[in-house]
């Protein structure tokens, strides 16, 4: 059988089909395969009809035989066991130097494990985050590959050809780093996405319940917001959602049940932040906000018993709309600052050489969190590759200073009105904590030492030297061992 295809893709759901069509548009010959083989013929006779350089395979053996060496096989299947199962099915038909790519939303520890496993067999492995949904897959996603370093040259041209492009034509795809780095960056992207969405929802609720604005009025507000510093995909689609009516002339958003779903990547980000000791508080609150929304029956019952303030806005509505806009911008800065803090700590823990300007550039277009704002992040890390926190960059310091009064007024008004704004509030709390030279953890350490002899450090002694006080006169002088969680 003639070996003529550049790459194979397994998994013909919408994302897989659209990636194949995207690759084919850019001149690549692609082999399509699916475990339910009938879907191969359906794809060839429908979406891929007339495309002679999309080839259907009816077995893995046939698929492998159609590929140029070194073979490149991309999996677009459900994360988890399905990826491991397909790796085992494909392995007998590959040889040393061939490459398997996982384009699903796999958890990064799985990618670390799979990279080591395939490299032990002489093969190469890439775990790549693909963001942008169905439209992105078809016309240009943001792609975040990581894994076997020797694999990047094999797919660089294909990936960068099909990826979204920034306004200056730069592909939104670059090498993230070793083993699980690509999927970790994608996980963090999704965590930030959770935060961005929650922040916009809180702004929406303040406009709707705090100011009593109609959907039409809110649509006009977000239209203006999307022309400036908040210009982004998520603000853009929220603007459109608020104006969308059904056949009866009713706003669809008002008919949607207020219980949010999740697929786990936000939770993974929060768990990883706890494992690494990084206070990624905003993403955590965004995850918990979805969990609280799911408690619909409990909330309805509680609303009939638990009372809040009777609130009626008085004052300058236009000025408060601007306060909300600036609070959204400032909170968004904190969210991204926390996200990059997490990436920096993960790079240390897992020995990845992450390129932070490149990460911001990869997110600049094609993905769900794409925005003008990311160009400023790229510039910040380009100015100072060793920047420890985005809040310390001159540009972002200036924006926070400008927004701070509005930010505080928006959070205070939310509290006064009894409108929950956990992401706005935790962003401000983090900012105030991060800028505090002294926090009350001295008392916390005294408490720990009092009840558990956990010891403490002193401000008048070198760091790393620990002390214990016999607070009651009865506890003795023996201290507990130290450990880090």
NORBEL-V196879 format. One record per backbone hydrogen bond with DSSP energy under -1.0 kcal/mol. NH is the residue of the N-H (numbers start at 1). CO is the residue of the C=O. If there is no record, write none. Layout:
NH/CO + NH/CO
//
This chain:
4/66 + 5/66 + 6/29 + 7/29 + 8/72 + 9/31 + 10/74 + 11/33 + 17/13 + 18/14 + 19/15 + 20/16 + 21/17 + 22/18 + 23/19 + 24/20 + 25/21 + 26/22 + 27/24 + 28/23 + 30/53 + 31/7 + 32/55 + 33/9 + 37/35 + 39/36 + 40/37 + 42/38 + 43/39 + 44/40 + 45/41 + 48/43 + 49/46 + 51/48 + 52/50 + 54/51 + 55/30 + 57/32 + 63/59 + 64/60 + 65/61 + 66/62 + 67/64 + 68/5 + 73/99 + 74/8 + 75/101 + 76/10 + 83/80 + 84/80 + 85/81 + 86/82 + 87/83 + 88/84 + 89/85 + 90/86 + 91/87 + 93/90 + 94/91 + 97/122 + 98/95 + 99/71 + 100/124 + 101/73 + 102/126 + 103/75 + 106/104 + 110/107 + 111/107 + 112/108 + 113/109 + 114/110 + 115/111 + 116/112 + 117/113 + 118/114 + 119/115 + 120/116 + 122/119 + 123/118 + 124/98 + 126/100 + 127/146 + 128/102 + 129/144 + 131/142 + 136/132 + 137/133 + 138/134 + 139/135 + 140/136 + 142/131 + 143/172 + 144/129 + 146/127 + 147/177 + 148/125 + 151/148 + 154/151 + 155/152 + 156/152 + 159/155 + 160/156 + 161/157 + 162/158 + 163/159 + 164/141 + 166/170 + 169/166 + 172/164 + 173/171 + 176/145 + 181/178 + 184/180 + 185/181 + 186/182 + 187/183 + 188/184 + 189/185 + 190/186 + 191/187 + 192/188 + 193/189 + 194/190 + 195/191 + 196/192 + 197/193 + 198/194 + 199/195 + 200/196 + 201/197 + 202/198 + 203/199 + 204/200 + 205/201 + 206/202 + 207/203 + 208/204 + 209/205 + 210/205 + 211/206 + 213/207 + 218/214 + 219/215 + 220/216 + 221/217 + 222/218 + 223/219 + 224/220 + 225/221 + 226/222 + 227/224 + 228/225 + 231/228 + 233/370 + 236/232 + 237/233 + 238/234 + 239/235 + 240/236 + 241/237 + 242/238 + 244/241 + 246/250 + 249/246 + 252/244 + 255/252 + 259/257 + 268/264 + 269/265 + 270/266 + 271/267 + 272/268 + 273/269 + 274/270 + 275/271 + 276/272 + 278/273 + 280/278 + 281/279 + 284/280 + 285/281 + 286/282 + 287/283 + 288/284 + 289/285 + 290/286 + 291/287 + 292/288 + 293/289 + 294/290 + 295/292 + 296/294 + 299/295 + 300/296 + 301/297 + 302/298 + 303/299 + 304/301 + 305/302 + 306/302 + 320/316 + 321/317 + 322/318 + 323/319 + 324/320 + 325/321 + 326/322 + 327/323 + 328/324 + 329/325 + 330/326 + 331/327 + 332/328 + 333/329 + 334/330 + 335/331 + 336/332 + 337/333 + 338/334 + 339/335 + 340/336 + 341/337 + 342/338 + 343/339 + 344/340 + 345/341 + 346/342 + 347/343 + 348/344 + 349/345 + 350/346 + 352/347 + 354/352 + 359/355 + 360/356 + 361/357 + 362/358 + 363/359 + 364/361 + 370/367 + 372/231 + 375/372 + 377/373 + 378/374 + 379/375 + 380/376 + 381/377 + 382/378 + 383/379 + 384/380 + 387/384 + 392/389 + 393/390 + 397/393 + 398/394 + 399/395 + 400/396 + 401/397 + 402/398 + 403/399 + 404/400 + 407/403 + 408/404 + 409/405 + 410/406 + 411/407 + 412/408 + 413/409 + 414/410 + 415/411 + 416/412 + 417/413 + 418/414 + 419/414 + 425/421 + 426/422 + 427/423 + 428/424 + 429/425 + 430/426 + 431/427 + 432/428 + 433/429 + 434/430 + 435/431 + 436/433 + 444/440 + 445/441 + 446/442 + 447/443 + 448/444 + 449/445 + 450/446 + 451/447 + 452/448 + 453/449 + 456/467 + 461/458 + 465/462 + 467/456 + 471/469 + 480/453
//
